[in-house]
Amino acid sequence: MRLSEFRIAMADEFGDAYSALLAEDLSLTECGGLTANEAIAAGQDPRDVWIAICRASDVPEARWYGVGLLREP
C-alpha cells in the first residue's frame, strides 16, 4: 500500500477531518504505541498501519479494502 492509498482509505472510512485526527492522535498498540503519522514517518509499512487502525477502531474486516480487497461498486 502506498501512502496515497493509505490516505484515501482513511478518508473513505472515517472522513477527511476525522481521519486526519486519528492519524495524528490515536496511539496504536500494534505500532509500538506510535500514532499512524509517527509510525509511517518511522518507516512502518502503511498497509500495516492501516490494519492496526482498522483493528483499533473496530472497522469490520469487509471494509479493509485498503489492504487489497476491491471496493463494492
C-alpha positions as CSV (number, residue, x, y, z in Angstrom):
1,M,0.0,0.0,0.0
2,R,1.3,3.4,-0.9
3,L,1.0,6.4,1.3
4,S,-1.5,7.9,-1.0
5,E,-3.6,4.8,-0.9
6,F,-3.4,4.8,2.9
7,R,-4.7,8.4,3.0
8,I,-7.6,7.6,0.6
9,A,-8.6,4.5,2.6
10,M,-8.5,6.6,5.8
11,A,-10.7,9.4,4.3
12,D,-13.1,6.9,2.8
13,E,-13.6,5.1,6.1
14,F,-13.5,8.0,8.5
15,G,-14.0,11.2,6.5
16,D,-11.3,13.8,5.8
17,A,-11.3,15.6,9.2
18,Y,-11.7,12.6,11.5
19,S,-9.1,10.6,9.6
20,A,-6.6,13.4,10.0
21,L,-7.3,13.5,13.7
22,L,-6.9,9.7,14.1
23,A,-3.7,9.7,12.2
24,E,-2.3,12.4,14.4
25,D,-3.7,11.3,17.8
26,L,-4.6,7.6,18.0
27,S,-1.9,5.6,19.7
28,L,-1.6,2.2,18.0
29,T,-0.5,-0.7,20.2
30,E,0.3,-2.7,17.1
31,C,2.7,0.0,16.0
32,G,4.6,0.2,19.3
33,G,2.4,2.9,20.7
34,L,3.1,5.3,17.9
35,T,0.4,7.2,16.0
36,A,-0.2,6.4,12.4
37,N,1.7,9.5,11.3
38,E,4.6,8.7,13.6
39,A,4.7,5.0,12.5
40,I,4.8,5.9,8.8
41,A,7.4,8.5,9.4
42,A,9.5,5.9,11.3
43,G,9.3,3.6,8.2
44,Q,6.5,1.2,9.0
45,D,4.5,0.0,6.1
46,P,1.3,2.0,5.5
47,R,-0.5,-1.3,5.0
48,D,0.4,-2.5,8.5
49,V,-0.6,0.9,9.9
50,W,-3.9,0.7,8.1
51,I,-4.6,-2.7,9.5
52,A,-3.7,-1.5,13.0
53,I,-6.1,1.4,12.7
54,C,-8.9,-0.9,11.4
55,R,-8.4,-3.2,14.4
56,A,-8.1,-0.4,16.9
57,S,-11.2,1.3,15.5
58,D,-13.3,-1.9,15.1
59,V,-13.7,-1.4,11.4
60,P,-15.4,-4.6,10.0
61,E,-12.9,-6.7,8.1
62,A,-15.2,-6.5,5.0
63,R,-14.2,-2.8,4.8
64,W,-10.5,-3.3,4.9
65,Y,-10.4,-2.8,1.1
66,G,-7.3,-0.7,1.6
67,V,-5.3,-3.9,2.0
68,G,-6.1,-5.2,-1.5
69,L,-9.7,-6.0,-1.4
70,L,-11.9,-4.4,-4.1
71,R,-14.4,-1.9,-3.0
72,E,-18.0,-2.7,-3.8
73,P,-19.4,-0.8,-6.7
